Amino acid sequence: MVQDTDTIVALATPPGRGGVGVVRVSGPLVRKIGAAITGQNLPARQAVLTDFKDAHNVSVDKGIALFFAGPASFTGEDVLELQGHGGPIVLQMLTRLVIDLGARLARPGEFSERAFLNNKLDLAQAEAVASLIDASSEAAARAATRTLNGAFSQRVHSLSQEVVRLRVRVEAQVDFPEEDIDSADLTALANDLSALIEAVAFTRGEARQGRLLDQGIQIALVGAPNSGKSTLLNRLAGEDRAIVTDIPGTTRDVLSVELNLNGLPVTLYDTAGLTETEDVVEREGIRRARQQAAEADIVCLVIDGKAGEQNTLGLDVDPQRLLRIWNKIDVAPVPSEFSGVAVSALTGAGLNELRTRFLELADFHPPVAAFSARARHLDALDLARETLLEAQMLTNQGDAWELIAEALRLTHGHLQDIVGVMSADDLLGEIFATFCIGK
């Protein structure tokens, strides 16, 4: 058990009005707080309909009290849930009652952090709690649930076990250098390392699909005024979100909409037209358009087919992130030398191909990943692969067992960081700070 003498409290349901609101409490004072508010010693794991009373024995609300005795609880500590009516004032009063009885407000993610520290969840599973709450599609929710149930952790554990097996072999050579080393031993080790490198790369590929489900991508529509960016955004969104006129410069600021492409969350941005102007407001819009293009995962250069290729005022985009779109094919034929996607934002022609190209550029491959993942997981898998490649290279040097052993030790550490076995306190603080309060 983690040694923390604080009892914490937070609202576990979204703020606002609702039929039911839940106040969650965890820590050593839970039994005392439950008895003070309900007037009874609450049985474990039984829903008790009761009045919630203040220090003057006046009823604040009537609802259900649920007590979970540690360690058989989400956090591993004694936990109390007060399920009352979902009015903000009532829930504030309940929270204040708990604080007056010795608890403090929980930090964001502190309940999940305690679950991790008390070995109820590993770090990847704890992060999946936040991913499940934030899921923007059914596919993302399913992937987060699989990670919460341990699918990702089991994969990492399997990779770690193979690294440990190789470490044992290599350490034996380090400890007994007088033994003759057959070239076949190094060849076998190199082959085993190759197989492990492939397994890490495969896991990384699945994890990246999970991260796409979790984080989604950003797509920026840029181009000259009146090229049809706003019409294209409205067509992709399936509703009129952007104002469309024949007047150049109608779009002055960045407008965004949320889309779902085969389970992939997408944020689509309409930006101000790129042109020479003395208008202060329009110039600011162009600056923001450039900034959005710099931050986007995919930049769509929308070309007015009637006007042809236009000056983009030095827009500099990585070609791997750039997709050129020839718009207005209903009135302007596509040049034979054009490379990109041809559409009509007005009629919708070509939009299915455009959506397919979005998925290709994002490298998203439905059916989706077996588990959700985050950027730090990808970084750890990249580092693990790099150190394995280093170990494999060292097998060609004949007598580099100590260096190989060190590379494998580092690999093991990178994998363990994913599930939190070797994570530093500052990393844990950064991770759990991204959670919502009450989790």
ROLUM-729110 format. One record per atom (N, C-alpha, C, O): residue in three letters; z, y, x. Coordinates in steps of 0.05 Angstrom, whole numbers, plus 5000, padded with zeros to 4 digits. Example, Ala and Ser with C-alpha at 12.3 -4.5 7.8 and 13.67 -1.06 7.14 Angstrom:
2
ala515648865264ala515649105246ala515649345264ala516949345285ser514249555257ser514349795273ser515750015258ser516150235268
END
This chain:
439
met500049765017met500050005000met500050255017met501450265038val498450455009val498450705023val501150845018val502150854995gln502150965039gln504751105036gln504251395027gln503751565044asp504551445002asp504151714991asp506251754969asp506151614949thr508051934973thr510251974954thr509452144931thr511052174912asp507052264931asp506252434909asp505352274885asp503952074888thr506052374862thr504852264837thr502752474828thr503352714827ile500352374821ile498152564815ile497352534786ile497752324773val496252744775val495352754747val492752904746val492253094761ala491052824727ala488552964722ala487352884695ala487952674685leu485753064684leu484252994660leu481952804668leu480352874685ala481852574656ala479852364663ala477452374645ala475552224650thr477452544625thr475152584607thr473952864611thr475453044621pro471452904604pro470253174609pro471753394594pro472653344572pro471953624606pro473253854592pro471653934567pro469153894566gly473054044547gly471754124522gly472953974499gly475053844502arg471653994476arg472753864452arg471453594447arg469053554452gly473153404439gly472153134433gly474152984417gly476353074412gly473452744407gly475252594391gly477652494406gly479852494395val477352424432val479452324448val479352444476val477152484487gly481652514487gly481852604514gly483852434529gly485952354517val483352384555val485152204570val486252354594val484852474610val488952354596val490352454619val491252214636val492652044625arg490452214661arg491051984679arg493152064699arg493052284711val495151884704val497251934723val497551694741val497251464732ser498051734767ser498351514786ser500451594806ser500551814816gly502251404813gly504251454833gly506951344827gly507251214806pro508951394844pro511551264841pro513151374817pro515051234808leu512551604806leu514051714783leu512951634756leu513851734736val510951464756val509551404730val511451284709val511351374686arg513151094717arg514950974697arg516851184686arg517251194661lys517951354703lys519751564694lys518351754675lys519351834655ile515851834683ile514352024666ile513551904640ile513752034619gly512751654640gly512051514615gly514451494596gly514151544572ala516751434607ala519151404590ala519951684579ala520851694556ala519751894595ala520552164586ala518752264564ala519652394545ile516152214566ile514252314546ile514152154521ile513852254499thr514451884523thr514251704499thr517051624488thr517151534465gly519151664504gly521851594495gly522351294496gly524151194483gln520751144512gln521150854514gln520050754541gln518350894554asn521050524549asn519950394573asn517350244565asn517450054549leu515150334574leu512550234565leu512049954577leu512349914601pro511149764561pro510349504571pro507749524586pro506049694579ala507349354606ala504849364621ala502549254605ala502749054591arg500249394607arg497749294595arg497849254565arg496549074555gln499349424551gln499449414522gln499049704512gln500449884521ala497349734493ala496849994481ala499150054461ala499749894443val500450284466val502750354449val502150614435val501650824447leu502050604408leu501750854392leu504350994391leu506350884381thr504351244400thr506951384402thr506551684401thr504251784405asp508651834396asp508652124399asp509052194428asp510552064443phe507652404437phe508052514464phe509852764461phe509052964449lys512252744472lys514252954467lys514853104492lys514753004514asp515553364489asp516353534511asp519253514517asp520653344506ala520253674536ala523053664544ala525053724522ala527353654524his524153854501his525853924478his525553724455his526353774432asn524253494461asn523853284442asn521953364419asn522153264397val520353564424val518353654404val515753514410val514853504433ser514453414389ser511953274392ser509653464399ser509153654384val508253404420val505953564428val503353434417val501553584410asp503353174415asp500953034405asp501852744398asp503952654406lys500152604384lys500552324379lys498152174388lys495852244382gly498551954403gly496351804414gly497151544425gly499251434418ile495551434443ile496051174455ile496851204484ile495551354500ala499051074492ala499851064520ala499250784531ala499850584519leu498050784555leu497350534569leu498550544596leu498050724612phe500250344602phe501550324629phe500550084644phe500449864633phe499750134669phe498749914687phe500649904711phe500750104727ala502049684714ala503949664737ala502349594762ala500649414762gly502949744784gly501749674809gly502849414820gly505049344814pro501249274836pro498649344847pro496349274828pro494049314836ala496849174804ala494749084786ala493749324770ala493949334745ser492649524784ser491549764771ser489149864787ser488649754809phe487850064777phe485450164791phe486250274819phe484850224838thr488350424821thr489150544846thr490950364863thr491250414887gly491950144851gly493849984865gly496750074862gly498649944871glu497150314850glu499750424844glu500350384814glu498650294799asp502750464806asp503350484777asp501450704765asp501250924777val500150644743val498350824731val498950854701val499650654688leu498851104691leu499251154663leu496851314652leu495951504664glu495951224628glu493851374615glu494951464587glu495851294572leu494751724582leu495551834557leu493051914542leu491652094550gln492451764521gln489951804505gln490651964480gln491651844461gly490152224481gly490852394458gly488352504445gly486052424451his488752704428his486452834415his485053014436his486253124454gly482453024433gly480753154454gly480453454453gly478353554459gly482553594445gly482453884446gly483353994473gly485353884484pro482154194484pro482854294510pro485754384512pro487054344533ile486854514491ile489554624492ile491554384492ile493454394507val491054194475val492853954474val492953814501val495053744510leu490653784513leu490453634539leu491753804561leu492953694579gln491454064560gln492854234579gln495854204576gln497354194596met496854194551met499754164547met500753894557met502853884569leu499153684553leu499953424563leu500053424593leu501953314605thr498053544606thr497953554635thr500353714646thr501553634665arg500953934632arg503254094641arg505853934638arg507653964655leu506153774617leu508553614614leu508853424638leu511053394649val506753294646val506853114668val507553254694val509053154711ile506353494698ile506953654722ile509953734723ile511253724743asp510953814699asp513753894698asp515653664704asp517953704712leu514653424701leu516353184707leu515953084735leu516952874742gly514553244752gly514553184781gly511853114793gly511653074817ala509753104777ala507053044787ala505653294797ala506553524791arg503453264811arg501753494819arg498953424810arg498253194806leu497253634808leu494453594802leu493053444824leu493453494848ala491453254816ala489953094835ala487653254847ala486453424834arg487053194872arg484653294885arg482153154874arg482452934863pro479753264877pro477353124869pro477252854883pro477452834907gly476852634868gly476452374879gly479052234889gly478852024901glu481352354884glu483852244896glu484651974884glu485851814897phe483951934858phe484551664847phe482951454861phe484051244868ser480351504864ser478651304878ser479451284907ser479251064919glu480251504920glu481151494948glu483651304950glu483751144969arg485451334932arg487851154933arg487050864928arg488150684940ala485050814911ala484150544906ala482950434932ala483350194938phe481550594947phe480350504973phe482650454993phe482650255006leu484450644995leu486550615015leu488450385009leu489750275027asn488550304984asn490250074976asn488649814974asn489549624962asn486249824985asn484549584987asn483749474959asn483349234956lys483649644939lys482549564913lys479549574913lys478249424898leu478349754929leu475549784932leu474949834961leu476649954975asp472549754971asp471749854997asp470350124993asp469950214971leu469550245015leu468550525013leu465850534998leu465450714983ala464150335003ala461550334988ala462050304958ala460650434942gln463950134951gln464550104922gln465750354910gln465150434888ala467450484926ala468750734916ala466650944911ala466751094891glu464650974930glu462551164926glu460751094902glu459651274890ala460550834896ala459050754873ala460250854847ala458850884827val462850904846val464151014823val462951284816val462251344793ala462751454837ala461551714833ala458551694825ala457651844809ser457151504838ser454351474832ser453951384803ser452051474790leu455651214793leu455451114765leu455951344746leu454551364726ile457851524752ile458451744735ile456051944734ile455352054713asp454751974757asp452552164760asp449852054754asp447852194755ala449751794747ala447151664742ala445451814721ala446451874700ser442951864728ser441152004710ser439051824696ser437351924682ser439251564701ser437451374688ser438851104686ser440851054699glu437750934669glu438850664666glu438650514692glu440550364699ala436450544706ala436050404731ala438150484752ala439250324766ala438750744753ala440750844771ala443550744764ala445150674781ala444150734738ala446750634729ala447050334736ala449150254745arg444950174732arg445049894739arg445449854769arg447049684777ala444050004785ala444349984814ala447150054823ala448349924840ala448250274811ala450950354818ala453050144810ala454950084824thr452550014787thr454349804777thr454249564796thr456349444802arg451849494806arg451749274825arg453249334851arg454549164863thr453049584860thr454449664884thr457449654879thr459049564896leu458249754856leu461149754848leu462149474847leu464449424854asn460449284839asn461249004838asn461048854864asn461748624867gly460149004885gly460248884912gly457648784924gly457648664945ala455348834910ala452748724921ala452048844948ala451348694966phe452349104951phe451749234977phe453749144998phe452949085021ser456249144991ser458349075010ser457948785020ser458448725043gln457148605002gln456748325010gln454448305030gln454548155049arg452348465025arg450048465044arg450948565071arg450248445092val452448785072val453448895097val455248695111val455148665135his456948555095his458748355107his457248125119his457948025141ser455048045106ser453447835117ser452147915144ser452047755163leu451148165145leu450048265170leu452148275192leu451748215215ser454548365184ser456748395204ser457548125215ser458148095238gln457547915198gln458247645207gln456247545228gln457047415247glu453747605223glu451647525243glu452047665269glu451647555290val452747925268val453248075292val455647955307val455647925332val457747885292val460147765305val459347505318val460347445340arg457647345305arg456847085317arg455447135343arg455846985363leu453647335344leu452247395369leu454147505390leu453947455414arg456147665382arg458047775400arg459647555414arg460247575438val460347355399val461847125410val460246995432val461346935454arg457746955427arg456046825448arg455746995473arg455946895495val455447255469val455047435491val457647475507val457647475531glu459847505492glu462447535506glu463147295523glu464447315543ala462247055514ala462746815529ala461346825556ala462446735576gln458946945557gln457546975582gln458947185600gln458947155624val460047385587val461547595603val464047475614val464747535637asp465447315599asp468047205608asp467746975628asp469546935644phe465446845627phe465046625646phe462446665661phe460446515657pro462346865679pro459946935693pro459046715713pro456746715722glu460846535720glu460146325739glu458346115727glu457045965742glu458146105701glu456445915688glu453545985692glu452746225691asp451845785697asp449045835700asp447845915673asp448345785653ile446246125673ile444946225649ile442046125648ile440446205664asp441545965629asp438845865626asp437146075613asp438046225595ser434646095622ser432846295609ser432446245580ser431846425564ala432845995572ala432645925544ala434846065527ala434446125504asp437146105540asp439346245526asp438546525519asp439046625497leu437346665538leu436446935533leu434246945513leu434147125496thr432346755514thr430246745495thr431346695466thr430446825447ala433246515464ala434446465438ala435846705427ala435746775404leu437346845445leu438747085437leu436747305428leu437147435408ala434547335443ala432547535435ala431347465408ala430947645392asn430947215403asn429847135377asn431847185354asn431047275333asp434347125359asp436447185339asp436747485334asp437147565311leu436447635355leu436547925352leu434248035335leu434548215319ser431847915340ser429447995324ser429947945295ser429348105278ala431047705289ala431547635261ala433547825248ala433347905225leu435647895264leu437648075254leu436548365250leu437248495230ile434848445268ile433548715265ile431948725240ile431948925225glu430448515234glu428848505209glu430748505185glu430048645165ala432948365186ala434848365163ala436048645158ala436348725135val436648785180val437749055177val435649245166val436249405149ala433149215176ala430949385166ala430449325136ala429949515121phe430549075128phe430149005100phe432349125082phe431849245061thr434849105092thr437049225077thr436849525075thr437349645055arg435949645097arg435449935098arg433350015077arg433650225064gly431249855075gly429149915056gly430249905027gly429550085011glu431849705021glu433049684994glu434949914990glu435150034968ala436549985011ala438450205008ala437050475003ala438050634988arg434750505016arg433250755012arg432350774983arg432350994971gln431450554971gln430650554943gln433150634926gln432850784906gly435450524933gly437850594919gly438550884921gly439551014902arg438150994945arg438751284949arg436851454932arg437751654921leu434351374930leu432451524913leu433351514884leu433251724870leu434351284875leu435451274848leu437851454845leu438251574824asp439451464865asp441951624865asp441551924867asp442652074852gln439752004886gln439452284891gln436852394879gln436752634873gly434852234875gly432252334865gly430752494886gly431552494909ile428652624877ile427052784895ile426453054883ile426753094859gln425653244900gln424953514891gln421953554896gln420953494918ile420553654876ile417653704878ile417154004871ile417954094850ala415854144890ala415354424886ala412354464880ala410654364894leu411754614859leu408954694852leu408454974864leu409755164856val406654994883val405955244895val402955294893val401455114888gly402155544897gly399355614896gly398955904888gly400856054885ala396455984886ala395756254879ala396456314850ala396856124834pro396756564842pro397256634814pro395056524796pro392756514804asn395856444772asn393956344752asn392556084760asn390356024749ser393655934779ser392455674786ser393255454767ser392055234767gly395155514749gly395955324729gly398555174734gly399054964723lys400155284752lys402755154759lys404555134735lys405654914730ser404855344720ser406655344697ser405655154675ser407255014662thr403055154670thr401854974650thr402354684659thr402854514642leu402054634685leu402454364695leu405354274692leu405854044684leu407154454698leu410054394694leu410654324665leu411954134659asn409554494647asn410054434618asn408854174610asn410154024594arg406554104620arg405253854613arg406853614623arg407153424608leu407753624648leu409353414659leu412053384645leu413153164642ala413253614637ala415853614624ala415653524595ala417553444583gly413153544583gly412853474555gly413853684536gly414153624512glu414353924546glu415254144529glu414654404543glu414254414567asp414654624528asp414154894539asp416754994552asp418455104538arg416854974578arg419155074592arg418555334607arg420255504611ala416055364616ala415255604631ala413355774613ala411755664598ile413556034616ile411756224602ile409056214615ile408756234639val406956174598val404256164608val402556384596val402356414572thr401356554613thr399556764605thr397256784625thr397356664646asp395256944618asp393056994636asp393657214655asp391957284672ile395957334653ile396657564670ile397757454697ile399757314697pro396557534719pro397657444745pro400457544750pro401157764742gly402157374762gly404857454768gly406857414745gly409057514746thr406057254725thr407857204703thr410457074712thr412657144704thr410156864729thr412456734741thr413556894764thr412256934784arg416056984761arg417257154781arg419457004797arg420157084819asp420556804785asp422856654797asp422256354796asp420356274784val423956204810val423655914810val424755804784val427055854777leu423155634770leu424055504746leu424055204750leu422155104763ser426055064741ser426254774747ser426554614721ser427654714701val425554374721val425954184699val426553904711val425753844734glu428053744696glu428853474704glu426953274691glu426653284667leu425853094707leu424052894697leu425052614706leu426852594723asn423952404693asn424552134701asn421951984703asn420551944683leu421251894727leu418751754732leu419351464739leu420151404762asn419051284720asn419550994725asn422350954736asn422750774753gly424251104727gly427051084737gly427751264760gly430151284767leu425751404771leu426351584794leu426951864783leu425251984770pro429351964788pro429952244779pro428352444796pro428352434820val427052634782val425452834795val426253114785val426553154761thr426553294803thr426853574796thr424253724804thr423553734827leu422953824784leu420353954788leu420754254786leu421954364768tyr419654404807tyr420054694809tyr417354834805tyr415354774818asp417355034787asp415055214784asp415755464800asp417955564797thr413955564816thr414555794834thr412556014829thr410455984817ala413256254839ala411556484837ala408956444853ala408956314873gly406756564843gly404156544856gly404156674883gly405256894886leu402856554903leu402756654930leu400356854931leu398056774929thr401057104936thr398957314937thr400057554952thr402457574956glu398157724960glu398957984972glu399858164949glu398458194930thr402158294952thr403158474932thr405058684944thr406258634964glu405158914930glu407059114938glu409359124919glu411259274923asp409258964898asp411358954878asp413858824890asp413658594900val416058964890val418558864903val419558604890val420358424904val419458604863val420458364849val418658124855val419557904859glu416058174854glu414157954859glu414357844888glu414157604892arg414858034906arg415157944934arg417657774938arg417557574953glu419757834923glu422157674924glu421557394913glu422557194923gly420057384891gly419257134879gly417656964898gly417956714900ile415857084914ile414256944933ile416056834956ile415656614966arg417956994964arg419856904985arg421356654975arg421756464990arg422156654950arg423656424939arg421756184937arg422655954940ala419256234930ala417256024929ala417055884956ala416955634957arg416856044977arg416655925004arg419155765011arg419055555023gln421455875003gln423955735009gln424155474995gln424955275006gln423255474969gln423255224954gln421355024966gln421954784966ala419055114975ala417154934988ala418254815013ala417754575020ala419854965028ala421054865053ala423154655047ala423554475064glu424454665024glu426654485018glu425754235002glu427154045001ala423354244990ala422454034972ala421653784988ala420853795011asp421953554975asp421053304986asp417953284985asp416753175003ile416853384963ile413953384960ile413053674951ile414253794934val410953774965val409854034958val407153994946val405353894960cys406754084922cys404154064908cys402754334910cys403654534898leu400554344924leu398854584926leu396854574903leu394954424904val397354734882val395654734858val393354924862val393855164867ile390954824860ile388554984865ile387155034839ile386554854823asp386455294834asp384955364811asp382055284815asp380655394831gly381155074800gly378454974803gly376355184799gly374255174812lys376855374781lys374755574776lys374555774799lys372355874804ala376755814814ala376656004836ala376155864863ala375355994882gly376555604864gly376155454888gly378555494907gly380655594900glu378155394932glu380255414952glu381055704956glu379355884958gln383755754957gln384756034958gln386656064982gln387755874992asn387056314989asn388856385011asn391756325003asn392656434983thr393156165018thr395956105012thr397856265030thr400256205032leu396756465042leu398356655058leu400056515079leu402456565083gly398756325093gly400056195115gly402255995108gly404055945124leu402155885083leu404055675075leu403855445094leu401755315097asp406055385108asp406155165128asp407754935118asp410254955116val406454715112val407854485101val407054235117val404654195123asp408954055122asp408353805135asp406353655118asp406853615095pro404053565130pro402053425114pro403053175100pro401953105079gln405153055110gln406252815097gln407752885071gln408152715054arg408453145068arg409853235044arg407953375025arg408753455003leu405453425033leu403553595018leu401753425001leu400553235010leu401453504975leu399553384957leu397853604945leu398853784932arg395253594950arg393453804940arg392453714912arg391653484908ile392553904893ile391853844865ile389654034857ile389954284856trp387353924850trp385154084839trp385454094809trp385153894795asn386154334799asn386754374770asn384254484755asn382454594767lys384354444729lys382254554711lys379654394713lys377554514712ile379854134715ile377453974716ile375953974690ile373653884688asp377254074668asp375854094643asp373754304643asp371954304626val373954494662val371954714664val370754744691val368754884695ala371854594711ala370854624739ala370654354752ala372654214754pro368154274760pro367854014773pro369253994800pro369654204813val369953754807val371353714833val369353684855val367553514853pro369653834877pro367753804899pro367953524911pro370153404912ser365753414920ser365753144931ser367453114956ser368552894961glu367853334971glu369453314995glu372453364990glu373953355009phe373253404965phe376053464959phe377753214964phe377052994955ser380053254977ser381953034982ser384553104968ser385953294976gly385252954947gly387653004932gly387452884905gly386052694901val388753004885val388752914858val387453134840val388153364843ala385653054823ala384353234805ala385553204777ala385652984766val386353434765val387653424738val386653654721val385353844731ser387253634696ser387153864678ser389853894665ser390653734648ala391254094674ala393954144662ala393754214632ala395554164617leu391354314624leu391054394596leu390654154578leu391854144557thr389053954587thr388453724570thr390153484577thr390453294561gly391353474601gly392853244610gly391253044625gly392352834634ala388753094629ala387052904644ala388052884673ala388653084686gly388252634684gly389052594711gly391952584716gly392852544739leu393652634696leu396552644700leu397752374707leu399752364722asn396652154696asn397751894703asn397351834733asn399151734746glu394951914744glu394551874772glu396452054788glu397451974809leu396952294778leu398752474792leu401552354794leu402852364815arg402552244772arg405152124772arg405351884791arg407351854805thr403151734792thr403051514811thr403151614840thr404551494857arg401851834846arg401851944873arg404652044880arg405452024903phe406052154860phe408852244865phe410452004875phe411952024894leu410251784861leu411851544868leu411051434896leu412751344911glu408451454902glu407451364928glu408551534950glu409451434971leu408451804947leu409451984967leu412451954971leu413451994993ala413851894949ala416751864951ala417451584963ala419751534969asp415451414965asp415851134974asp417850994956asp419650854966phe417451024930phe419150904910phe417650674898phe415350704889his418950434897his417550194889his419050044867his420649874872pro418550114842pro419649944820pro418549664821pro416149634829pro419949444814pro422749464804pro424649564825pro424249524849val426749684817val428449844834val430349684851val430449434849ala431749824869ala433549694888ala435749534876ala436549584853ala436849344891ala439049184881ala441649334881ala443549244868phe441849554895phe444349704896phe443849994902phe441750074912ser445850164895ser445650444901ser446650494929ser448150334940ala445750714941ala446550774968ala446351074972ala445251224956arg447551174994arg447651455000arg446451515028arg445951325043ala446151765034ala444851835059ala446351725083ala445151645102arg449051735082arg450551635105arg450151335109arg450351245131his449651195087his449150905090his446550855105his446450685122leu444551015098leu441950995112leu442251065142leu441150925159asp443851275147asp444351355175asp445651125191asp444951065214ala447651005178ala449150785192ala447250545197ala447450425218leu445550475178leu443650255182leu441650325203leu440850155219asp440750575205asp438950665226asp440250635253asp438950535272leu442750715255leu444150695281leu444550395289leu444350325312ala445150235269ala445549945274ala442949825285ala442949665303arg440749905273arg438149795282arg437449895310arg436449745327glu438150145316glu437550255343glu439150105364glu438050035385thr441650045359thr443249905379thr442449615382thr442649495403leu441449495360leu440449225362leu437849215378leu437349035394leu436149415374leu433649435390leu434349465420leu433049355437glu436449625426glu437349655453glu438249385465glu437649325488ala439749235449ala440748975458ala438448785463ala438448635483gln436448795446gln434148625449gln432548695474gln431648515489met432348945480met430949035504met432448945529met431148875549leu435048945528leu436748865551leu436448565557leu437048485580thr435648405538thr435248125543thr433048075564thr432947855576asn431348265568asn429148235587asn430148285616asn428648235635gln432648385619gln433548455646gln435148235659gln435848255682gly435548015645gly436647775657gly439747775659gly441047605648asp440847975672asp443747975677asp444948235666asp445948405682ala444848275640ala445848525628ala447748455605ala447748595584trp449248235608trp450848135586trp452948345577trp453448365553glu454148485595glu456148685588glu454948915571glu456149005552leu452548995579leu451149205564leu450349105536leu450449255517ile449448855535ile448748745509ile451248725491ile451148785468ala453448645503ala455948625488ala456748895477ala457648915454glu456449105493glu457049375484glu455249465461glu456149585442ala452649405463ala450749475442ala451449335416ala451249455394leu452249085418leu453048935394leu455649035382leu456049045358arg457449125400arg459949245390arg459449495374arg460549535353leu457649665384leu456849905370leu455449835343leu455949975323thr453749635344thr452449555319thr454549475298thr454349555275his456449315306his458549225288his460049465276his460649475252gly460649665293gly462049905284gly460450065263gly461550155243his457750085268his456150235249his456050095221his456150235201leu455949835221leu455949685196leu458649715182leu458749745158gln460749695197gln463449715185gln463949995174gln465550015155asp462650195185asp463050465174asp462050485146asp463050645130ile460050325138ile459050335111ile461150265091ile461350395070val462650055096val464749965077val467450095083val469350045068gly467650255104gly470050415109gly472150285127gly474350385129val471450055139val473449925156val474250095180val476450085189met472250245191met472750405215met472350705210met472050855229ser472350785185ser471751065179ser474151255187ser476451185183ala473451485198ala475451675206ala476451835181ala475151845161asp478851945184asp480152085162asp478452325153asp478252375129asp477152465171asp475552705163asp473152615147asp472252755129leu471952385154leu469652275138leu470552205110leu469152265091leu472952075108leu473952005081leu474352245064leu473752255041gly475552455076gly476052705062gly473452825051gly473352925029glu471352825068glu468752935060glu467552775037glu466352885019ile467752515039ile466552335018ile467952374991ile466552434971phe470552354991phe471952374965phe472052654953phe472552684929ala471552854970ala471453124959ala469153174941ala469053364925thr467052994943thr464753024926thr465152904898thr463452934881phe467352764894phe467952634868phe468852844848phe469753064855cys468652774822cys469852944802cys472852904800cys473852694807ile474253104790ile477153084787ile477652874765ile476252864744gly479752714769gly480352494750gly479252234759gly480052024748lys477552234780lys476651994792lys477351994822lys476751804836
END
